[in-house]
Amino acid sequence: MLYGNQSYHVVPYGAKYDADGTRVTVHIDMTARQCSFEVDGTHFGVAFWNLPAEVYPAVSMRYGGKVKFITCMGVN
């Protein structure tokens, strides 16, 4: 479920996951001003659009999770 995009509507998005080792990838395209997600290689399309000019990513997860930030500037 998604919350946000300057809307209080809840919309179905993606798939449920809760297995250890699940890999969640966040794609932020600041040229298109869009954000999308991928879970274990399955891409779920655009989740948020019309992003502001600056964004400040944050991550929340349960104990034992790992985070890796990869920046691809100017990649099409």
Order of alpha helices (4+ residues) and beta strands (2+ residues): beta-beta-beta-beta-beta
